């Protein structure tokens, strides 16, 4: 009942907000409160010097990224989070986007996506977005909030060039297919038991320290979708034990998505690479009892209570 009630309240709030934002009206509540801090969000830039494919305009992602940085710089966020797939393919594609992010004027944190590993086998462990952790997962605190950055690529056919690891991932996908799982696709990934244990320890620590938690992963885990992490159900089980998690932010599904489970908001960002001219990025303002996602371009704005 609590989950249903929060979902209804969230839908009402976000729906009302969208209309007021379109009309230019400022909510009274937003005048009375000031955000504790804010951060930027981008997802699926997928830049490369490549011809368009379908609705993906890879070259134009560079100008879209520049536009996003310029817009966010005006709002002075505390940092920017890249939700993965910064490139489409080839190590050379990293140079212009990393250069642009390095001169953005604010710190940038990365999680990795499947396309980030579309480089030569010997370069997979050298991609620049793995910093500061060679394992691709890490955390940091900002005020009384913990930011947990996950690597959803560990169980996959592309993460490692080791034949044994590839066979393990292939067998895993085969088992999922045999069970009729809709996410049993080789462009998805999963988390190792080691990382899941690390996530649990992070949540335990944050709970003891009275920290609210934001989680970031390239892959979504809710609602059920073909883009979800292979072992999304295991992760949902872990998250269900905690009441201090505000949101899980993801990319990968370029159409975007939203769901609520156990009073946790699951927000999937729209892909920047999509469409010829429409951008997609967001500024997230964090208040003491809500987050205000201020979307730009194709990314919608919404207020989510916590």
C-alpha positions as CSV (number, residue, x, y, z in Angstrom):
1,X,0.0,0.0,0.0
2,X,2.9,2.4,0.9
3,X,4.5,1.7,-2.5
4,X,1.3,2.3,-4.3
5,X,0.6,5.5,-2.4
6,X,4.0,6.9,-3.1
7,X,3.7,6.0,-6.8
8,X,0.3,7.8,-7.0
9,X,1.7,10.9,-5.2
10,X,4.8,10.9,-7.5
11,X,2.7,10.7,-10.6
12,X,0.4,13.5,-9.4
13,X,3.4,15.7,-8.5
14,X,5.4,15.0,-11.7
15,X,2.3,15.4,-13.9
16,X,1.4,18.8,-12.2
17,X,5.0,19.9,-12.5
18,X,5.3,19.2,-16.2
19,X,2.2,21.4,-16.9
20,X,3.5,24.2,-14.6
21,X,7.0,24.0,-16.2
22,X,5.5,24.3,-19.7
23,X,3.5,27.3,-18.7
24,X,6.4,29.0,-17.0
25,X,4.8,29.1,-13.6
26,X,7.0,28.8,-10.5
27,X,5.7,26.6,-7.7
28,X,5.3,28.3,-4.3
29,X,7.3,25.5,-2.8
30,X,10.2,26.1,-5.0
31,X,10.4,29.7,-3.9
32,X,10.4,28.8,-0.3
33,X,13.0,26.1,-0.4
34,X,16.6,26.2,-1.7
35,X,18.2,23.0,-3.0
36,X,20.9,21.5,-0.8
37,X,23.0,21.0,-4.0
38,X,22.6,19.9,-7.6
39,X,24.3,17.6,-10.1
40,X,24.1,17.1,-13.8
41,X,23.1,13.9,-15.7
42,X,24.0,12.8,-19.2
43,X,23.4,9.4,-20.8
44,X,24.3,7.6,-24.0
45,X,26.3,10.3,-25.7
46,X,27.7,7.5,-28.0
47,X,30.0,9.8,-29.9
48,X,32.0,8.6,-32.9
49,X,32.9,10.0,-36.3
50,X,30.4,7.7,-37.9
51,X,27.5,7.9,-40.3
52,X,24.0,7.9,-38.7
53,X,22.4,4.6,-38.1
54,X,18.6,4.7,-37.8
55,X,17.7,7.5,-35.4
56,X,21.3,7.7,-33.9
57,X,23.3,10.6,-35.1
58,X,26.8,9.9,-33.7
59,X,28.7,12.9,-34.9
60,X,26.1,15.3,-33.7
61,X,26.6,14.1,-30.1
62,X,29.7,16.2,-29.8
63,X,27.7,19.5,-30.3
64,X,24.9,18.2,-28.1
65,X,27.4,17.5,-25.3
66,X,28.9,21.0,-25.7
67,X,25.4,22.4,-25.4
68,X,24.6,20.4,-22.3
69,X,27.9,21.5,-20.6
70,X,27.3,25.1,-21.5
71,X,23.7,25.0,-20.1
72,X,24.7,23.2,-16.9
73,X,27.6,25.5,-16.3
74,X,25.1,28.3,-15.9
75,X,23.4,26.3,-13.1
76,X,26.8,25.6,-11.3
77,X,26.1,22.0,-10.3
78,X,28.4,20.4,-7.7
79,X,29.4,17.7,-10.3
80,X,28.2,15.9,-13.4
81,X,27.5,12.2,-13.7
82,X,27.9,10.3,-17.0
83,X,25.7,7.2,-17.1
84,X,27.7,5.4,-19.6
85,X,28.2,4.8,-23.4
86,X,30.2,8.0,-23.7
87,X,31.4,6.7,-27.1
88,X,29.9,4.4,-29.7
89,X,33.1,2.6,-30.7
90,X,36.9,3.0,-31.1
91,X,39.4,4.4,-28.5
92,X,40.0,7.5,-30.7
93,X,36.4,8.6,-30.0
94,X,37.2,9.3,-26.4
95,X,39.6,12.1,-27.1
96,X,37.2,14.9,-28.0
97,X,34.5,14.0,-25.4
98,X,37.0,13.6,-22.6
99,X,38.7,16.8,-23.5
100,X,35.3,18.6,-23.5
101,X,34.4,17.1,-20.1
102,X,37.8,17.9,-18.6
103,X,37.3,21.6,-19.3
104,X,33.7,21.7,-18.3
105,X,34.4,23.5,-15.0
106,X,33.0,20.9,-12.7
107,X,34.0,17.4,-11.6
108,X,32.7,14.5,-13.7
109,X,32.0,11.0,-12.4
110,X,31.5,8.1,-14.8
111,X,29.9,4.6,-14.9
112,X,30.6,2.5,-17.9
113,X,28.2,1.1,-20.5
114,X,28.5,-1.6,-23.1
115,X,29.6,0.7,-25.9
116,X,32.4,2.0,-23.8
117,X,34.2,-1.3,-24.2
118,X,33.8,-1.3,-28.1
119,X,37.6,-0.8,-28.4
120,X,40.5,-3.0,-29.3
121,X,40.9,-6.0,-26.9
122,X,44.2,-4.7,-25.5
123,X,42.6,-1.4,-24.7
124,X,39.6,-2.6,-22.7
125,X,41.4,-2.0,-19.4
126,X,42.6,1.4,-20.4
127,X,39.5,3.3,-21.2
128,X,39.5,6.7,-19.4
129,X,36.1,6.4,-17.8
130,X,37.3,3.5,-15.6
131,X,39.1,6.1,-13.3
132,X,39.1,6.1,-10.3
133,X,38.5,2.4,-10.0
134,X,39.9,-0.3,-12.2
135,X,36.9,-2.5,-11.3
136,X,34.5,0.2,-12.6
137,X,32.6,0.6,-9.3
138,X,33.2,3.0,-6.5
139,X,31.4,5.4,-4.2
140,X,31.7,8.9,-2.8
141,X,29.9,11.0,-0.3
142,X,28.6,14.6,-0.6
143,X,27.2,16.0,2.6
144,X,24.8,13.4,4.1
145,X,24.4,11.7,0.7
146,X,26.2,8.7,-0.7
147,X,26.7,8.2,-4.4
148,X,27.2,4.6,-5.4
149,X,28.6,4.0,-8.9
150,X,28.1,0.5,-10.3
151,X,29.6,-1.5,-13.1
152,X,26.9,-3.5,-14.8
153,X,29.2,-5.0,-17.5
154,X,31.1,-7.7,-15.5
155,X,29.1,-10.6,-16.8
156,X,29.0,-9.9,-20.5
157,X,30.5,-11.0,-23.8
158,X,32.3,-7.7,-24.4
159,X,33.8,-6.7,-21.0
160,X,36.8,-8.9,-21.2
161,X,38.7,-10.5,-24.1
162,X,39.5,-13.5,-21.9
163,X,38.0,-16.6,-23.7
164,X,37.0,-18.2,-20.3
165,X,35.2,-15.0,-19.3
166,X,33.4,-14.8,-22.6
167,X,32.3,-18.5,-22.3
168,X,31.0,-17.9,-18.8
169,X,28.9,-14.9,-20.1
170,X,27.7,-16.8,-23.1
171,X,26.5,-19.7,-20.9
172,X,24.8,-17.3,-18.6
173,X,22.9,-15.7,-21.5
174,X,21.9,-19.1,-22.7
175,X,20.5,-20.0,-19.3
176,X,18.5,-16.8,-19.3
177,X,17.2,-17.5,-22.8
178,X,16.1,-21.0,-21.8
179,X,14.2,-19.5,-18.9
180,X,12.4,-17.1,-21.3
181,X,14.0,-13.9,-19.9
182,X,13.5,-10.9,-22.2
183,X,16.8,-9.3,-21.3
184,X,18.9,-12.3,-22.5
185,X,20.7,-10.2,-25.1
186,X,24.4,-9.9,-25.7
187,X,24.4,-6.1,-25.5
188,X,23.3,-6.4,-21.8
189,X,25.4,-7.2,-18.8
190,X,25.3,-8.3,-15.2
191,X,27.0,-7.7,-11.9
192,X,29.4,-10.2,-10.2
193,X,28.7,-11.7,-6.7
194,X,31.7,-9.8,-5.5
195,X,30.2,-6.4,-6.6
196,X,26.8,-7.3,-5.2
197,X,28.4,-8.0,-1.8
198,X,30.3,-4.7,-2.1
199,X,27.0,-2.9,-2.8
200,X,25.5,-4.5,0.3
201,X,28.4,-3.3,2.4
202,X,28.1,0.2,1.0
203,X,24.4,0.3,1.9
204,X,25.1,-1.0,5.4
205,X,27.6,1.7,5.9
206,X,25.4,4.4,4.6
207,X,22.5,3.3,6.8
208,X,24.8,3.4,9.9
209,X,26.0,6.9,8.9
210,X,22.4,8.1,8.3
211,X,23.2,8.9,4.7
212,X,20.6,9.0,1.9
213,X,21.7,7.1,-1.2
214,X,21.7,7.6,-4.9
215,X,22.7,4.7,-7.1
216,X,24.0,5.0,-10.7
217,X,24.4,2.2,-13.3
218,X,24.4,2.2,-17.0
219,X,21.7,-0.5,-16.9
220,X,18.2,-0.2,-15.4
221,X,16.8,-2.8,-13.1
222,X,13.1,-1.7,-12.9
223,X,10.5,-1.8,-14.3
224,X,10.9,-5.1,-16.2
225,X,12.4,-4.4,-19.5
226,X,14.6,-6.0,-22.2
227,X,17.4,-3.5,-21.3
228,X,17.7,-4.6,-17.7
229,X,20.7,-6.0,-16.0
230,X,20.9,-9.8,-16.3
231,X,20.6,-10.3,-12.6
232,X,18.3,-7.4,-11.8
233,X,16.1,-9.5,-9.6
234,X,19.0,-10.2,-7.3
235,X,19.8,-6.5,-7.0
236,X,16.2,-5.6,-6.3
237,X,16.2,-8.1,-3.5
238,X,19.3,-6.4,-2.0
239,X,17.8,-2.9,-2.3
240,X,14.6,-4.1,-0.6
241,X,16.3,-4.3,2.7
242,X,17.0,-0.6,2.9
243,X,14.9,2.5,3.4
244,X,17.5,5.2,2.8
245,X,17.8,4.8,-1.0
246,X,16.3,7.7,-3.0
247,X,16.9,6.7,-6.6
248,X,18.6,4.5,-9.1
249,X,19.6,6.4,-12.2
250,X,20.3,4.5,-15.5
251,X,20.8,4.9,-19.2
252,X,21.0,2.2,-21.9
253,X,17.3,2.3,-22.8
254,X,17.4,5.4,-25.1
255,X,13.6,5.8,-24.8
256,X,13.8,6.5,-21.1
257,X,11.7,4.9,-18.4
258,X,10.4,5.3,-14.8
259,X,9.2,3.0,-12.1
260,X,8.9,2.9,-8.3
261,X,9.7,-0.2,-6.2
262,X,10.0,-0.3,-2.4
263,X,9.7,3.5,-2.3
264,X,12.8,3.8,-4.6
265,X,12.6,5.9,-7.7
266,X,14.0,4.2,-10.8
267,X,14.8,6.8,-13.5
268,X,16.1,5.8,-16.9
269,X,17.5,8.8,-18.9
270,X,16.8,9.2,-22.6
271,X,19.8,8.8,-24.8
272,X,21.6,11.9,-26.0
273,X,22.6,10.3,-29.3
274,X,19.0,9.8,-30.5
275,X,17.5,12.2,-33.1
276,X,19.0,14.6,-35.5
277,X,18.6,17.8,-33.5
278,X,16.9,17.2,-30.1
279,X,19.2,17.0,-27.1
280,X,18.7,15.2,-23.8
281,X,20.3,15.9,-20.4
282,X,19.2,17.0,-16.9
283,X,20.0,19.0,-13.8
284,X,19.0,17.3,-10.6
285,X,18.3,19.6,-7.6
286,X,18.4,17.8,-4.3
287,X,16.1,19.2,-1.5
288,X,15.6,17.9,2.0
289,X,12.5,15.9,1.0
290,X,12.5,15.7,-2.8
291,X,14.5,15.8,-5.9
292,X,13.6,18.0,-8.8
293,X,14.8,16.6,-12.2
294,X,15.0,19.6,-14.6
295,X,15.1,17.9,-18.0
296,X,16.3,19.6,-21.2
297,X,15.4,18.7,-24.7
298,X,13.8,15.2,-24.8
299,X,14.4,14.6,-21.1
300,X,11.2,15.4,-19.1
301,X,11.1,17.3,-15.9
302,X,9.7,15.8,-12.7
303,X,9.6,16.2,-9.0
304,X,10.1,13.0,-6.9
305,X,9.4,12.9,-3.2
306,X,11.6,10.9,-0.8
